[in-house]
Amino acid sequence: MSNQDKTKRGLQIDSDVPSGNILDTLLLRRLYRYVKPYPLLLVSATALTIGAAMLSPLRPYLTKLAVDAHIAVGDYAGLFAVSLLFLGVLAAEALAQFGSTYLTQLLGQKAVLQLRLDIFSHLQKLSLSFFDRNPIGRLMTRATNDVETLNEMLSSGLVSLLGDVFQLTFIIVMMFILDWQLTLVSFSVLPLMFWATMVFKKYVRLAYQDVRTEVARLNAFLQEHITGMATVQLFGREQKEFEKHADINAAHRNANIRSVWYYSIFYPTIELLSAIALGLILWHASYRLLEHSLTLGVVISFVQYIALFFRPLQDLSDKFNIMQTAVTSAERIFKLLDQNVVIKEPETPVVPKDLRGEIRFEHVSFAYVDNNWVLHDISFEAKAGEKIALVGATGSGKSTIINLLSKFYEPQKGRILIDGIDIRRIPERALRQHIGVVLQDVFLFSGTVRDNITLGNPKITDAEIARAASLVGAASFIEKLPNGYNYAVQERGSALSTGQRQLISFVRAMVYNPKILVLDEATSSVDTETEQLIEVALEKLMQGRTSIIIAHRLSTVQKADKIIVLHKGVIREMGTHQELLQKRGLYYKLYELQYAERPTRATQRIVFGD
């Protein structure tokens, strides 16, 4: 299967539209893998939960014993003994519930920790094609909201559900032991109760799928608009974007209201059936009390048992709330973890230890989506140490060539070779450690300037950082910052100017000492004075390295050994600056457009020297 096919398949299964056809047992089996490493916690929590479930039904029985065996005959000593036993049961039940609650919460936190690590690790492995087509807000929902929902289920859902089931079982056993006739009378409402529960489960499941979908939409919208708030304000779009947010928020509210509607029907239904069961017990017991075939203690205990019996059933509805939300979240998380939008690692990898930096594109064609080709039959060669410039209009395919070279995507046709080795045979990490990239849009992480230069690599020394910063002209401004290289960079480097962020990216590329250097509009965001400083530094930086330069300003590429002119994904011209000007083709037109303010004759004298 091609990478493109994988991408398309990945996009289909990552949809936020609820499938409505989820195998709960399969999802629970996958979730069990996260609690399996902690068997002692799981067994202990389960044992304490079952213990608490066994102790709870003893209280009504002790009440029956106190009434019939001691109060009825005036046995105060026996009553005192039963009271002490009752207190002992209460204390033991409280301790068991405390231990069960603590251990289940601990188990949930440990399991969710590993799940978060798995999600982040998987996200780092996915190719850029996945992130091109999936909103960041949706992915944030998977990694935060959905994981927290699963945490709630693992911490207070599954084990508590098991405890409720055991408590119901023990209550039924005790009720049959005390009086089987009253038990059958009280259970006459159970068929209606089970039917109501199954209907409730069906509809609330769909409602919570809608809720999770709307949460993802809301998060995606907020993330996008907070990131682009400057654009919203510059163009005065606050009111329009507020209206869009209001619509999404209203959809989220309506989805929650639909789920609340089902609960507003289910809870009164359970209460009504519980009251009917209690009424039937009192009606039946009254006749038997008059006939002296039933004791008062049994009636009192049955009234308590009915309250105990229906309370877990009501708790089960809360557990359904947790379980249904969690199952929906689990489905989405596992769909994310099942994504296979990755560039396949080579079966027989080749890890070059010392690259020379020779690059060759052989008949490369590439499309981001289907057959919408961005590059068509691209072929060129860069010898070790050469400077290659890519020029062309926006959308001509310049950055795509860099993405393919960095193995962020795989070409559908043709191949790319470095030192004669097809990069499909080189593992991603082994390839990228030899490529240094400086982009126009520099991304800085929260942390110090030093952290953003080294990216956490402990092998890079302070002396190497200072040397690189001095070479590219960044040392002067970094040393003026509060705390210098320990200056705290805010999110995306918002407190630094565009030029300062660009200079830090130059230092970052230089300290890694790559064999291949890629400059994607690297000087477009700096002022003229800073650009002149950087150009001097770049001359030193590019020495002994194969360099690929992408630039709109032709003044920055004139010294390149080879200039490749791209137009709509096709190589139109190739040669040196002087050769391309003499051809008077597309490059010549681009050059004239950029220097149109000069007199034509003067331009000709500059170009041709006549």
N, C-alpha and C positions, 0 to 999 in steps of 0.2 A: 504494500500500500504506500502510495506516495505521501510526502509530507503535506501536500496540499489536501489530499483526501482526509488525512488525519485531522487537519485543521477544520475542515468542513464538518467532520463527524463530531469533533470536540465542541464546535459551536452549537450543534443541534442538541446535545445532551446537557449543555450548560444553561439552557433556557430557564427563565424564571416562571414559566407557565407550569402549574401543578400538573403532574402526570395523572393523579387520581388512581394509580395502580401500583401501589408500593407493597412489597412483601415485608411486613413488619418483622417477621422472624428472621429474614435474611439481614435486615439492618441491625437487629439486635445481636445477631451472631457476629457481625463485624464490629459492633460496639464492644462486645465481650472481649475482643482481642486487647482492648485498652485496660480492662480490669484484671485480665488473666495474670499479668505479672505480680499481682498482689493477692495471692490466695489466702494468706493469713488474715489480712484485713477483711476480705470478702466473707470468709467463713465466720470470723468473729462477729462482724456486723450482722450477718444473717442469723447466727445463733442467738445473739442478744435480742434481735427483732422477734424471732419465734418465741423466745422466752417471755418477752413482754406480752406477746399475743396469747400465750398460755395462761399467764397470771391474771389477765383482765377478766376472763369468764369465771374465775373463782370467786369474785366479789359477790355477785348475785347468789351463788350457791351458799356462801357463808351467811348471807342475809337470811336465806331460807332456813339454814340450820339454827341461827340465833332465834328466829321467831318461833319455829315449830318445836325445837328441842329444848329451849331454855326459857324464852319469854312466856310461852304458853303454860309452862309448868312452874314458873317462878324460880327458876334455877339461876340465881345471880352469879354464883361462882363460875358456872359454865358459861354464862353470858360474858363475864369478864375475860375468860380464856379465849372465847371466840373473837371478842373485840381486839385482843392483843394479836391474835392470828391475822385478823383483818388489817390491822396497822402494818404488820410484817409483810403481808402481800402487797400493800400499797407502796411501802418503802422499796421492796424488791423490784416492783414494776417500774418505779421512778428511776432507780439505778439502771435497770436494763434499758429503759428508753434513753437515758442520758448517754450510756455507752454506745447504743445503736446509732443515735443521732451524730455523735462525735466521729465514730468510725466511718459511717457512710459519707459524711462530709469530707473526711480525710481521703477516703477512697476516690470520691468524685474529683477532688482537686488534683490528685496524682494522675488519674486517667486523663483529665482534660489538659494537663500540662503536656503530656506526650502527644495528644491530638493537636494542640497548637503548634508544637514543634514539627509535626508531620506536615501540617498545612503550609507553614512557612518554608520548610525545606522543599516541598513540592512546587510551590510558587516560584522559587528560585530556579527550578529546573525547566520550567515551561518556556517555550520560545516566545519571541516578541509578537509573533502572529496572534497568540492567544490574548495578550494584553492589548493588541490593536483593536480587538473586537469585543472586549468585555469591560464594562465601566468599572472604574476603581471602587466606586461606592458599593457596587455589588460584591466585589471581592472582600471589601472591608466588612460587609455584613456577614459573609461566610466565616471570616476569621475572628469576629468579635461576637455579634449578637447570636448567631447560630451556635457558636461554641458555648456561650453562656447558657443557652437553652438546654444544651446537652448536659452541661454541668448540673443544672437543676434536676434533670432526670436521674443522672447517676448518683447525685447526692441525696435526693429525697423522693425519688420516683420508684425505681425498680425494687429496692429492698423494702421500702415502705409498702409497696403494693403486695409484695410477698407476705409481709406481716399482716396486712388486712385480710388476705386470703386465709391464712392460718387462723386468725382470730375468728373469722366467720365459721371456719370448720369446727373449732373448739366450742364455739357457742352452740352450734347445731347439735354437737355430741352431748353437751351438758343439758340442753333442752330436752332431747330424747330420753336421757337418763332420768330426768325429773318427771316428765309426763309426755308421753308420745302423742296423746290426743290434742293437748293444747298446742304442741309443736306443729301438728298438721293444720290446725285451725289458723295459727299465726302465719304459716307459710302459704296459705291459700292465695295470697296476693302476689306471690313471687313470680308466676308466669307473666303478669302484667308488668312487673318491675323489670324483669329481664328483657321483655320486648321494648319497653321505654328506653332501657339502657343501650340496646343495640341500635335503635333508631337515632338516639342522641349521638352515639359514637360515630355513626356514618356521616351525619351532617356537620358535626363539629370538626371532624377531620378536614372536610373541604373548606370550612370557614377559616381554619388556622393556616391552611395552605395559602389562602388569599391574603391573610394577615402578613405572612412571611414575605410574600411577593411584594406587597405594598411597602413593607419596611425596607426592602432592598432598593426599590425605586426611590423612596424618600432619601435614603443614605446616598445613593448615587447622585441625586439632584443637589443635595447639600454640599457634597464633596466638590462637585464640579463648579458650583457657583461661589463657594467660599474661595476656591483656588483662583477663579476668574473674577473676583469682586471688583478689581480695578477696572476691568473692561466694562462691567455692568454699570459702574458709576460714571465712567467717562462718557458713555453713550446714553446716559439717562434712562437706563432700562429697568430701574428699580421697581416701578409699579407693575410692568409687564411680567417681570420675573417673580414678583410677589404673587401675582395672580396664578402663574403656573404652579408655584409652590403650594398655594392654597388649594388648587385642584388635586394635586398629588396627596396633600395632607387630608383632604376631604375623603379621598378614596381609601386612605389608611384608616380614617375614623369609621367609615361605613363598613369596612371589613371587620373591624373590632366589634361594631354594634351588632353585626350579623352573628358573630360568635356569642356575644352576650345574650342575644335573643334566645338562642338554644338553651343556654344555662337558665334563663328566666323561666323557661317552660319546664326544664328537667327538675330543678330543685323543688318547686311546689308539687310536682308529680310525686317525687319520692316522699315528701312530707305528708301528702294526702294518703298515699298507700300505707305509710307507717301508722298514721292515725286510724285508718280502717283496720289494720292488723291489731292494734291495741284495743279498739272497740270490739272486735270479734272475740278477743281473748277474754275481756271483761264480761261480755254477753254469755259466752260458753261457761266461764268459771263460776258465774253467779248461780247457774242451775246446779252445778256440781257441788258448790259450797252448801247450798240448801239441802242437797242430798247427802252431805257429809262424805262425798267420795273424793274430796280435794281439800288440801289444807291451805290456810291463809298464807303461809310462808312460800308455798309454791307459786301462788298467784302474784305475790310481791316480787319474787325472783323473776317471774316471766315478764312482768312489766319492765324490770331492769334489763332483762335480756333483749327485749324488743328494742329498747333505746340503744343498747350496745350493738345489736345486729344491724340496725339501719344506719348507725353512725359510720361504720366502715363503708357501707354502700354509698353514702353521701361523699365520704372521702375518696371513694373510687372515682367519682365524677371529677373531683379535683385532680386526681391522678390521671384521668383521661385528658384533662386540660394540659397537664405537663407532658404526658406521653404523646399526645397528638402533635403538640407544638414541637416536641423533640424529634419525633419521627420525620416531620416535615424538614426540620433543620438537618437531621442526619442524612436525609435523602440528598439535600443540596450540598452538604459537605462532602459526601462520598462521590457525588458527581464531579465535584471539583478535584478530589483526589484521584478519580478515575481518568481525568483528562490525560490524553496521550499526545498533546500538541507539543512534542519535543523533537529536536533534531536527533536522529538516531546516532548513537555512539558506534564507532566502527567496530566490526567483529575482530579484525586484526589491526589494532591501532599502531600507528607510527608516531613516536614521540621524538622529534628532532631536538637534540641537545644544543646545537649551535647553528642557528639559521644565518644564512648570508643575506636573505631578504629579496631574492628574485621572485617576482610575481608575474603570473601569466593567466589571462582570461582567454578561454578557448570556446568561442561560439556560445556564449552564455545568454540565456533568455530567462526572464523571471516575471511572474505576476503575483501580486499580493492576493488577488481574488479571481478565481476561475481563470478565464482566458483573457482577462484585461491586462495585457502585457505591458509592463513598465520598462523592461529592457528587451531589445531585440538583437540577437546574434552579435553580442559584444565580444570583441577580440582585441587584446593589446598585451604588450609585455613591458615590464619595468625591470631593468637590470639592477643588481645589488648596488645600493648607494645612489641611484638616480632619483631625481626629483620629477614627479609626474603631476601635472596640473589637470584638473577636470573643470571645464567651464561649460556654461549653457544656461538657458533660462530656467526659472523655477519649474520643477516637475519634469525636468529632462532626464532624471535618473541618476544624478551624481551621488546623492546620499545612499541610494539603493545599492550602488556598487560597493560603498563602504560597509553597509550592513551585510552584504554577501561575503565580503572579504573577512569580516569579523565573525562569520558563521552564526549570525543572528537568524538568518534564513538560509534555505537551500535553494539553489536554482533548479527550475524544472528541466532545463536543457543546458547542455554544455558542462564544463567543469572549470574549476579554479585551482591553479597549482602554485605552491610556494616552494622554491628550491626543487622544482620538479616533482613534488609530492602533492597528489590530489588532497585538498583540505578535508574531504570527506573521510580520509583515513587518519586525520589528526584529531585527537580529542579536543573538545572546545577549550578546556582550561589550558591545555598545553599550547594551543594556538594563540590564545588571547594574551598569554604572558609575554609574547614577543611583539604585540601590537599595542602602540600607544595612541590613544584617540583624544583629540581636543575638539569638542563640539561647540557650536555657536550658542546653544542653550545649555549653560553649565548648571549641573545639579550639585548642590552642596548639602551635606547631611548636618543634622544637629550634632554639635560637638565642638571641638577646638579646631583652629586652623591646622594644627599639626595632624589631628585625626583625619581631616579631609584631604591632606596631602598624602599621607601614608596609607589611608584606608585600613588602619589597624594592623599593618604589616610590621612586626617587631624587628625585622631585619634591617629596616631603613633607619639609619642613625641621624641624630640631630645635625651632625656635620654635613651629611649628604643633603639634608633638607636645606640647610643654610646656603650651601654651595649652589644648589639648583635654583633657589629663590634669587640669589645674587645674579646668576647668569641670565635669567629671564627678566630682571628688573623688578621683581616683586618684593625684594627684601626691604626696600625703603618704606613702602607703605605698611607691610606686615609689622615691622619693628615699631612703627608709630601707633599701632593699635594698642588698646589697654591689654596688658599681659602678653603682647607680642604673639608668638606662635601658640600660646595658650588662650588666646582670645576666644570666647564662647560664640560660635557661629549659630545664629538662629535658624529656624526651619527654612530650607532652600536658600540660606544666605541672604535673607531679605534686608538685613542691616548693612550689607556691603553693596557698593555700586556694581553695575554690570561689568565695568572694566576690571574692578578688583577681583570679582569672581572669575573672570576670564584668566587673569594672571595666576590665580591659585590653581586653576586647571592646568596651566602650562607647567607649573612646578610639579604638580601631581604626575603629569606625563613624563617629565624629565627624570624624576627620582627612580622610576621603574626601568629606565635605561632600555627602551624597546629597540628591536632591530628594524621594525617598520613603524613609521610615524604617519598618522593621519590627522590632517588639519582641516576640519569642516567649518569654513567661514570663521576661522579662529580669531581673526583680527577685526571682524566686522562690528564688534560691539565696544571697541575702545577708541579713545580720541586719537587725533593725529600724532600728538607727542608720544603717547604710550605706544601707538602702533610703530613708530620709528624705533623706539627702544626694543620692542618685541622682534621687529624684523632683524635687528642686529643679533639678538639672542637666538632667533630661529636659524640663522646661518650657522651658528655654532652647534645648535641642537641637531640640525639635519646632516651634519658632517658624518660620513660613515654609515648613514642610515638611509634606507629606501623610504622616500617621503611621497605621500599622496596629498595634494593640496586642492581643496575645493574653495573657490572664491568667485564672487560676482565682480569684485573690483579687479580688473585685469592688471592693474599696476602691481599686484601682489604675486602674479604668476609669470611675469615676463622673463625671469631668470630660470624658469624650469627647463629641464633637459628635454621634456616632451610635453606638449599641450594637447589634450584630447577634447574636442568640441562635440558636445552631445546635443541632440535635438530630438525631442519626443522619443527618448529611449534608444536612439540610433547614433552611432558614431558617424558624424558628418565630415570631420576633418581631424588631421593629426599631424603634428610637426612642432618645430620650435616657434618662438614668437615671430621672428623675422620671416620664416618660411610661410607661416599662415597669413601674415600681412601681405606678402607678395602674391599669394593666391587670390586675394581680394574676394574671399568667400564669406561664410557666416561669421568667422572670427573677426574679419576686417570690419564687418558691419557693426558687430558688438563694440569693437574698439572705437569706431567713429561715433557711435551713440554716446559712449562714456566721455569722449573728448570733443563733443560737438561744439562746446563753447569756444574752442580754438579756431582760428582761421584755417580753412582747408589747405591753403598753400603752406602755412606754417606746419601743419600736421604732416604734410607730405615730406617737408624737409627733415622733420624729426624722424620720420619712419624710414625714409629712403636715403637721407643724407645728401639730397641734391639741392 
